[in-house]
Amino acid sequence: MPGISLSAEVRQFASAPSALFIDGVFARGSGDPLTLLDPATEEAIARFPEASPADVERVVASADQAFRDRRWTGLRPADRERILLQFANLVEQHGEELAQLETWNQGKSIAIARAVDVGASVEYMRYIAGLATKTTGLTLDLSIPVVPGGRYHAYTRPEPVGVVAAIAPWNFPMMIALWKVMPALAAGCTVVLKPSEFTPLSALRLAELAIEAGVPAGVFNVAVGRGATTGTALVGHPAVAKVSFTGSTATGKQIGRAAIDRMARFSLELGGKNPAIVLADADPARIAPGLLGAAFLNSGQVCASLSRIYVERPAYEGLLEALREAVKAMTIGPGLDPAMQINPLVSAQHRDRVRERIREAGAAGATAISGAAVPSSGFYVSPTLVTGAGSDAAIQREEVFGPVLSVTPVDNADAAVQLANDSPYGLVASIWSNDLSRTMDLIPRIEAGTVYVNTHVPVDPNLPFGGYKQSGLGRDFGPDALAPYTEIKSVCVAY
């Protein structure tokens, strides 16, 4: 295989994976067998039994006991901050190992794994660790009239919600796991992390590093298994006080219903069908690389990835030609080769699903423009532009989650906004233009949790992230990132 070779540490860690990390140690699951595959070669990385519902009972009990005996919550905020900063330091020190685990298990480019999955995650970890010492409440003046002359002092205090079930997806297994684990820990909660059954290796390694950093045993636990078994048992457990989920809208709705049945808190970061509006003044040659990068990052397996472009007609032909030439030149190959721009998708099932979406678009009258041929083995899909798709076509309305980008001409910006908003989703959107006045007029009209201008897809720890409509409930990131992991207690003192 061209590119880098896997380190001995990575191979050794993957050689004996466990489905459970409980009370600070690895443990074997008792459920059905799982097989982890290398998406680039289709070869088995590891085989082991998943966490059964009985295993979930054990791991939640561990987290619940750790919360109740205050072994983490009872620490000074400064001590939690110090331990979480050391956790970030260890992730940085073991960055190459973690990046290789992520690439081998998920298929993505090693360059992305190093820069984003590790590099950006470390910065996020340090940002969130700092919030551990910055939780605040309010002091309140009251006007209770019951007792004449009575005086009252009132204040609010945020308190950790309890055991958090953190359910992470397979596209950025380590990074999105940390998006959930870090604010939960900084708020004083305990955690059971359930990574995808396709990509658990980096999550298991994170748990081990957390213990090394000083997180007490039982505070950060992992249960690996399928959503229908391990996930269902975790979401429905009565001791789980909060569920944080990233994944498909359909699964998110099921989780929300299960949580609300027992009044557990939940936040959902779900699907997207993210549009870009390109105004006539935009320079096609200049913006094409940014558009393609937003569409094909991690082979399109990004919740915020660009999936449909609406471009004013004067710029359409020039932009389409620039995109077509760039797609034809893209390299396709394994993630361990940093020169490859398009890497395998996570699984055979997902590859087949994406290919079927392209086939359906062609059958409905659209034109598919694909790049280079894919390797004979591995879960690859060639980068594809789709033109001529109607506004009601599935390719324009349903999340594909692969290297597929539709391009549609429009008469004006009003038509572009109407089409951009004609979607059940509303995660992110972007506007590409140098006309500041037109751009500022459009921003309030777009139904999306984030609107980018002349960029698309980047996230930052200080910028709240989440969706409108069926793209989810709640926000991650920002100075209030701990709030979803706390309950607000009001205190009223008569004196």
Secondary structure by P-SEA (a helix, b strand, c coil): cccccccaaaaaaaccccccccccbbbbbcccbbbbbcccccccccccccccaaaaaaaaaaaaaaaaacccccccaaaaaaaaaaaaaaaaaaaaaaaaaaaaaccccaaaaaccccaaaaaaaaaaaaaccccbbbbbbbbcccccccccccccccccccccbbbbcccaaaaaaaacaaaaaaabbbbbbbccccccaaaaaaaaaaaaaccccccbbbbbcccccaaaaaaacccccbbbbbccaaaaaaaaaaaaacccccccbbbbbbbbbbccccccccaaaaaaaaaccccccccccccbbbbcccaaaaaaaaaaaaaaaccccccccccccccccccaaaaaaaaaaaaaaaaabbbbbbccccccccccccbbbbcccccccccccccccccbbbbbbbccaaaaaaaaaccccccbbbbbcccaaaaaaacccccccccccccccccccccccccccccccccccccccccccbbbbbbbbcc
